[in-house]
Amino acid sequence: MKNTRAALRYAKAVLSTSLDGKKESAVAKDMQTIRATFAENSDLLSFLENPVIPNATKQETLTKVFSGLDVLSNQLIDLLTRNNRIDLLDQVATAYLTLLEKHQGKETAIVTTAVPLTPALEKVVLAKAKELSSAEISLENNVDPSIVGGFILRIGDLQYNASVAHQLDHLKRELTQTNYSA
């Protein structure tokens, strides 16, 4: 993702302001709405990234699409528009929700498996996640058949790779680097 540092700065500012005004849950709800809207409509991001469309038109459109937002969320849209950064709105919303979770002592662990998680495997992965982080963990499951089996657990910057594909790759490197003589 481009401009993630800028989006993170805006998200930190919005989080700080929302915590000061005790509006973090209202803004979080708005950010979830914004993320869901961008996920459902990829054309919206293309619209915001289009340099031919004037910023005033972009802001007017966003005001109509996201009617009923908290004042602070509307101020964020206004600020991003004035700073020619309105195309960062989706990234700012994502970063805000991540920062709010961390502030509340929660964290989302992303688990990649070859097949959807079963309840038994979910317990194993959750136990491993609790070893790696002291935060309250919630799991998000991504399915990727290319890992063959096992799982890849990602919590923030930490990654635990227990996939069969990773183990096979490790074994392959080990065998090609070792010189066996009889």
C-alpha positions in Angstrom: 0.0 0.0 0.0 1.3 3.4 -0.9 1.2 6.3 1.6 0.7 4.0 4.7 2.9 6.3 6.8 0.8 9.3 6.0 -2.4 7.3 6.6 -1.0 6.2 10.0 -0.3 9.8 11.0 -3.9 10.9 10.2 -5.2 7.8 12.0 -3.1 8.6 15.1 -4.4 12.2 15.1 -8.0 11.1 14.7 -7.6 8.5 17.5 -6.1 11.1 19.8 -8.9 13.6 19.2 -11.6 10.9 19.5 -10.1 9.7 22.8 -10.0 13.3 24.1 -13.6 13.8 23.2 -14.6 10.3 24.3 -16.0 9.6 20.8 -13.7 6.6 19.9 -16.6 4.2 19.6 -18.7 6.5 17.4 -15.7 7.2 15.2 -14.8 3.4 15.1 -18.3 2.7 13.8 -17.8 5.3 11.1 -14.5 3.8 10.2 -16.0 0.4 9.9 -18.7 1.8 7.6 -16.0 3.5 5.5 -14.0 0.2 5.2 -17.1 -1.8 4.3 -18.1 0.7 1.7 -14.7 0.6 0.1 -14.6 -3.2 0.2 -17.9 -3.4 -1.5 -17.2 -0.7 -4.1 -13.8 -0.7 -5.7 -14.8 2.1 -8.0 -15.0 4.5 -5.1 -11.2 4.3 -4.6 -10.6 4.8 -8.3 -12.9 7.9 -8.1 -10.9 9.3 -5.2 -7.6 8.7 -6.9 -8.6 10.3 -10.2 -6.7 13.6 -10.5 -9.1 15.0 -13.1 -12.0 15.2 -10.6 -11.9 18.3 -8.4 -11.5 17.8 -4.7 -14.8 19.7 -4.0 -16.6 17.1 -6.1 -14.9 14.2 -4.3 -15.8 15.7 -0.9 -19.4 16.4 -2.0 -19.8 12.8 -3.2 -18.3 11.4 0.1 -20.7 13.5 2.1 -23.6 12.0 0.2 -22.2 8.4 0.4 -21.4 8.7 4.1 -24.3 10.7 5.4 -24.8 10.4 9.2 -21.1 10.3 10.2 -19.9 11.7 13.4 -18.6 15.3 13.3 -15.0 14.1 13.9 -15.3 11.7 10.9 -16.6 14.5 8.7 -13.8 16.7 9.8 -11.3 14.0 8.8 -12.8 13.9 5.3 -12.6 17.7 5.1 -9.0 17.7 6.3 -8.0 14.9 3.8 -9.7 16.9 1.0 -8.0 20.2 1.9 -4.6 18.4 2.0 -5.1 16.6 -1.3 -5.0 13.2 0.5 -8.6 12.1 0.2 -7.5 8.9 -1.6 -6.1 7.8 1.8 -9.5 7.6 3.5 -9.7 3.8 3.3 -6.2 3.4 4.7 -6.8 5.9 7.5 -10.0 4.0 8.5 -8.1 0.7 8.6 -5.2 2.2 10.6 -7.6 3.9 13.0 -9.3 0.6 13.8 -6.0 -1.2 14.3 -4.7 1.6 16.6 -7.9 1.6 18.6 -7.7 -2.2 19.1 -4.1 -1.8 20.4 -5.2 1.0 22.7 -7.9 -1.2 24.1 -5.5 -4.1 24.6 -6.9 -6.1 21.7 -5.2 -7.4 18.6 -6.4 -9.3 15.5 -4.3 -12.3 14.6 -4.4 -13.2 10.9 -4.3 -17.0 10.4 -3.6 -18.4 6.9 -4.5 -22.0 6.4 -4.9 -24.4 3.5 -8.5 -25.1 4.5 -10.9 -23.2 6.7 -10.2 -23.4 10.4 -11.9 -26.2 12.4 -12.8 -25.5 16.0 -10.0 -27.8 17.2 -7.4 -26.1 15.0 -8.7 -22.7 16.1 -8.0 -23.6 19.7 -4.4 -24.6 18.8 -3.8 -21.4 16.8 -5.4 -19.3 19.6 -3.1 -20.9 22.2 0.0 -20.1 20.0 -1.2 -16.6 19.5 -1.6 -16.1 23.3 2.1 -17.3 23.6 3.2 -14.6 21.2 1.1 -11.7 22.5 -0.3 -10.6 25.8 -3.2 -8.7 24.2 -6.7 -10.1 23.9 -6.6 -11.9 20.6 -9.3 -12.3 17.9 -8.7 -14.5 14.9 -9.2 -13.7 11.2 -8.9 -16.7 8.9 -7.5 -16.5 5.3 -7.5 -19.6 3.2 -4.5 -20.2 0.9 -4.2 -23.8 -0.6 -0.6 -23.1 -1.6 0.6 -23.5 1.9 -0.4 -27.2 1.7 -1.1 -27.7 5.4 -0.4 -26.2 8.8 -0.8 -22.5 9.3 0.8 -19.1 9.2 0.0 -16.9 12.2 0.6 -13.1 11.9 0.1 -10.8 14.9 1.2 -7.3 14.2 4.8 -7.5 13.1 5.3 -11.0 14.4 4.9 -14.0 12.1 4.9 -17.7 13.1 5.1 -20.0 10.1 4.1 -23.6 10.8 3.0 -24.4 7.2 4.0 -27.6 5.4 5.2 -25.5 2.4 7.6 -23.6 4.6 8.9 -26.8 6.2 9.4 -28.4 2.8 11.2 -25.3 1.5 13.4 -25.4 4.6 14.2 -29.1 4.1 15.0 -28.5 0.4 17.5 -25.7 1.3 19.1 -27.9 3.9 19.5 -30.8 1.5 21.0 -28.7 -1.3 23.5 -27.0 1.0 24.7 -30.1 2.7 27.5 -32.1 1.0 27.1 -35.8 1.8 30.0 -38.1 1.0 29.9 -41.9 1.4 
